[in-house]
Amino acid sequence: MTRARLHRTLLAGLVAAAVAFPLSAAASSPNAPAPQPVSFAAHTAPQVRYAENLAGLGEAERMAREAGRTGRAAKLREMAQGTPGASQAPRFLSFDGRGKGRAVEVFGDLESADRVTVLVPGSDTTLDTYQRFRAGAVALQQRLQAEHARSAVVAWLGYDTPGTVSATVLTTGRAEEAASALAPFLDGLGEFTPPGARISLLCHSYGSVVCARTATGPEVTDMVLFGSPGTGSGAAGELPTGARIWAGRGSGDWIGGVPHVRVAGVGFGTDPVDPAFGARVFAAGSAGHSDYLKPGTTSLDSLARIVLGTAPEASHA
């Protein structure tokens, strides 16, 4: 096969898989007005950050509503209301309502947690689609706390995710930018957690490309790639981390049909669940692309066991 033909095949395959996914990008509100995000000095207590960011979210909702951006305003109002039935207000370590938006939300108590999970989302995750990202974080935290009370989950929407159907989702450009923000965030988490807290990095879809480019310190013990199109690297040993690398994909995930090749900077190469990649492969059951964190699933159970350190040492297969 010629290089040009391989390139066309890759693009066709990725786009064909992408259109099978809900086109939620259409709901994005890139021009919605919002205040400047709050800037915090080092060592600002989490409770102060939570309060000021929640106030900033409320101001962003007001500005969107007054500008006639009713869709964005409604999404922000949902975010500010938090999880139904929760006993406390939502906890945002950071919030930026401009453009597609960015937010970092905490579930659980960081200051007492010795098991901390950072979730990194994939394409089309914005403030307008935030509730589905939040739902996964909540489901994981509930599953973890059923076994280990000192756990916390951080939903890290700290970058401008690419659209599912876009040129940017086929390359590592957005991932490189995101990794430059994720690495210092992970380094700084120790400011909020007890000494010796273990951090697990759970990376979904395009988020796995982000994580594969993020240099991590010894506090990150596990990096988990799920629903991944590939990482842009040929093997787990090439990633800039000393963490154990895990990979899983459900039998119902359309991304399994994406060609695992990389041509002229397009595509992401070796499949992370391929034995050649060298990751520890975990059971993901019948999960579809958006199902890995749904309550009661094999995939959620496997992810929780990895975080808690009770997962079986799967073979590199």
C-alpha positions in Angstrom: 0.0 0.0 0.0 1.4 3.4 -0.9 1.9 6.1 1.7 -0.8 8.3 0.3 -3.3 5.5 0.2 -2.4 4.5 3.8 -2.9 8.1 4.9 -6.3 8.2 3.2 -7.3 4.9 4.8 -6.4 6.1 8.2 -8.4 9.3 7.8 -11.4 7.5 6.5 -11.3 5.0 9.3 -11.0 7.6 12.0 -13.8 9.8 10.6 -16.1 6.8 10.0 -15.7 5.7 13.6 -16.1 9.3 14.8 -19.4 9.8 13.1 -20.8 6.9 15.0 -20.3 8.9 18.2 -22.8 11.5 19.2 -21.9 14.9 17.7 -22.1 16.7 21.0 -19.6 19.3 19.8 -22.5 21.1 18.1 -23.7 22.2 21.6 -20.5 24.0 22.3 -20.7 27.8 23.1 -17.2 29.1 22.2 -18.2 32.8 22.4 -20.1 32.8 25.6 -19.1 35.7 27.9 -17.4 34.9 31.2 -15.2 36.6 33.8 -11.5 36.1 34.1 -10.7 32.9 36.1 -9.6 33.4 39.7 -5.8 33.3 40.2 -4.7 31.8 43.5 -1.4 32.2 45.3 0.5 29.1 46.3 -0.7 27.3 49.3 -4.2 28.7 49.1 -6.4 26.4 51.1 -8.8 24.1 49.1 -11.8 25.5 50.8 -10.9 29.1 49.7 -10.5 27.9 46.1 -13.8 26.0 46.2 -15.7 29.1 47.4 -14.1 31.6 45.0 -14.5 29.3 42.0 -18.1 28.6 42.8 -18.7 32.3 42.9 -16.9 32.7 39.5 -19.1 30.0 38.1 -22.2 31.8 39.3 -20.9 35.0 37.7 -20.3 33.2 34.4 -23.9 31.8 34.5 -25.2 35.4 35.0 -23.2 36.8 32.2 -24.2 34.1 29.8 -27.9 34.5 30.7 -27.8 38.3 30.3 -26.1 37.9 26.9 -28.9 35.6 25.7 -26.7 32.5 25.8 -29.4 30.5 27.5 -28.0 27.1 26.6 -24.6 27.8 28.2 -26.3 29.5 31.2 -28.4 26.4 31.8 -25.3 24.1 31.7 -23.4 26.4 34.2 -26.4 26.4 36.5 -26.4 22.6 36.5 -22.7 22.6 37.3 -23.2 25.0 40.2 -26.0 22.9 41.6 -23.7 19.9 41.9 -24.6 16.3 42.1 -28.2 15.5 43.1 -28.4 14.3 46.7 -24.9 15.5 47.6 -24.5 16.8 51.1 -22.1 19.6 50.0 -21.7 22.2 47.4 -19.5 21.3 44.4 -15.8 21.7 44.9 -13.8 23.3 42.0 -10.1 23.7 42.4 -10.2 25.8 39.2 -12.9 27.1 36.8 -12.7 29.1 33.6 -15.9 29.8 31.8 -14.4 31.3 28.7 -14.6 29.6 25.3 -15.2 25.8 25.6 -14.4 26.2 29.2 -12.2 24.4 31.7 -12.9 23.1 35.2 -11.2 20.9 37.8 -13.6 19.4 40.3 -13.0 17.3 43.4 -15.2 14.5 44.7 -14.3 13.4 48.2 -11.9 15.0 50.6 -8.4 15.6 49.1 -6.9 16.6 52.5 -7.5 13.1 54.0 -7.3 10.9 50.8 -4.5 8.5 50.4 -5.9 7.2 47.1 -6.4 10.0 44.6 -7.6 9.5 41.1 -7.2 12.1 38.3 -9.6 11.6 35.4 -8.5 13.0 32.0 -11.3 13.2 29.5 -11.3 12.8 25.7 -12.8 14.7 22.8 -15.9 16.9 23.0 -15.7 17.4 26.7 -16.6 21.0 27.4 -18.7 22.9 29.9 -21.6 22.2 27.7 -21.1 18.4 28.0 -19.7 18.5 31.5 -22.5 16.5 33.2 -21.5 13.3 31.5 -17.9 13.7 32.6 -19.1 14.5 36.2 -21.3 11.5 36.2 -18.4 9.2 35.5 -16.3 10.8 38.3 -19.2 10.4 40.7 -19.7 6.8 39.8 -16.0 6.0 40.3 -15.8 7.9 43.7 -18.9 6.0 45.0 -17.3 2.7 43.9 -14.0 3.5 45.6 -15.6 4.7 48.8 -17.5 1.4 49.1 -14.1 -0.2 49.8 -11.9 2.7 50.9 -13.2 5.8 52.7 -10.0 7.7 52.2 -10.3 8.2 48.5 -10.9 11.2 46.2 -11.5 11.7 42.5 -10.4 14.8 40.6 -12.2 15.4 37.3 -9.5 17.3 35.3 -11.0 19.2 32.4 -7.8 21.3 32.1 -7.5 21.6 28.4 -9.4 22.5 25.2 -10.4 19.0 24.0 -10.6 18.5 20.3 -13.9 17.8 18.5 -14.7 14.2 17.8 -15.0 15.0 14.1 -12.1 17.4 13.5 -8.6 17.5 12.2 -7.2 18.1 15.7 -8.5 14.8 17.0 -6.2 13.0 14.6 -3.0 14.5 15.8 -1.1 15.0 19.1 -1.1 18.8 19.0 -3.8 19.3 21.6 -2.3 16.6 23.7 1.1 18.3 23.8 -0.5 21.5 25.1 -2.6 19.6 27.6 0.4 17.7 29.0 2.2 20.9 29.7 -0.7 21.8 32.0 -1.4 18.4 33.5 2.2 17.7 34.6 2.5 20.7 37.0 -1.0 20.0 38.2 0.0 16.5 39.3 3.2 17.8 40.8 1.2 20.3 42.9 -1.5 17.9 44.1 0.7 17.1 47.1 0.0 20.5 48.4 -3.6 19.3 49.2 -3.1 15.6 50.0 -1.5 13.8 53.0 2.1 12.7 52.6 2.5 9.5 50.7 -0.8 9.7 48.9 -0.9 7.6 45.8 -2.2 9.1 42.5 -3.7 7.1 39.7 -4.1 8.8 36.3 -7.2 7.5 34.4 -7.2 8.6 30.8 -10.1 8.1 28.4 -10.0 8.2 24.6 -8.0 11.3 23.4 -7.2 11.8 27.1 -4.9 8.8 26.8 -2.9 10.7 24.2 -2.6 13.5 26.7 -1.4 11.2 29.5 1.1 9.5 27.3 2.8 12.9 26.9 2.7 13.9 30.6 5.8 13.5 32.6 4.9 12.2 36.1 6.8 11.9 39.4 6.8 8.9 41.8 3.5 9.9 43.4 1.7 8.7 40.2 1.7 5.0 40.6 -0.6 3.9 37.9 -1.5 5.3 34.4 -4.6 3.7 32.9 -5.5 4.1 29.2 -9.1 3.1 28.3 -11.0 3.6 25.1 -7.7 4.7 23.6 -7.1 5.3 19.9 -3.4 4.9 20.6 -0.9 7.1 22.3 1.5 8.2 19.5 4.1 6.0 21.1 5.1 2.5 20.1 5.4 1.0 23.5 4.6 1.6 27.2 8.2 1.9 28.0 8.5 5.0 25.9 6.1 7.0 28.0 7.7 9.6 30.3 6.6 8.0 33.5 7.6 5.4 36.0 4.0 4.4 36.7 2.6 1.0 35.8 0.8 1.3 32.5 -2.6 -0.4 32.1 -4.8 -0.6 29.1 -8.4 -1.8 28.4 -11.1 -1.7 25.8 -14.6 -2.9 26.0 -16.0 -5.3 23.3 -18.6 -2.7 22.5 -16.2 0.2 21.9 -16.2 1.5 18.3 -12.7 2.8 18.7 -11.4 -0.7 18.3 -12.1 -0.3 14.6 -9.7 2.7 14.3 -6.6 1.9 12.2 -3.6 1.8 14.6 -1.1 3.4 12.3 0.7 6.7 12.3 1.5 8.4 9.0 3.1 11.9 8.7 2.0 12.8 12.2 -1.6 11.6 11.7 -2.9 8.8 13.8 -1.6 7.3 17.0 0.2 4.1 16.2 0.3 0.9 18.3 -2.9 -0.2 20.0 -2.4 0.0 23.8 -4.1 -3.3 24.3 -1.8 -5.0 21.7 0.8 -7.3 23.4 3.4 -5.3 21.4 2.7 -2.2 23.4 3.5 -3.9 26.7 0.8 -2.6 29.0 -1.0 -4.5 31.7 -4.4 -5.3 30.1 -7.5 -5.2 32.3 -10.9 -6.6 31.8 -13.4 -4.0 30.4 -16.3 -6.3 29.6 -18.7 -5.2 27.0 -18.2 -1.5 27.6 -19.0 0.9 24.8 -16.9 4.0 24.2 -18.8 6.1 26.8 -19.6 3.3 29.2 -16.4 2.6 31.1 -17.4 4.5 34.3 -21.0 3.4 34.4 -22.1 1.8 37.7 -22.2 -2.0 37.8 -19.9 -2.5 34.9 -16.9 -4.8 34.7 -14.8 -1.8 33.5 -15.7 0.3 36.5 -14.9 -2.5 38.8 -11.5 -3.1 37.1 -10.6 0.6 37.3 -11.5 0.8 41.0 -9.3 -2.2 41.7 -6.4 -0.6 39.9 -6.7 2.6 41.9 -7.0 0.6 45.2 -4.1 -1.6 44.4 -6.2 -4.8 44.5 -6.2 -5.5 40.7 -4.6 -8.8 39.7 -1.2 -8.4 38.0 -2.4 -9.1 34.5 0.1 -10.3 31.9 1.5 -7.9 29.4 -1.0 -9.2 26.8 
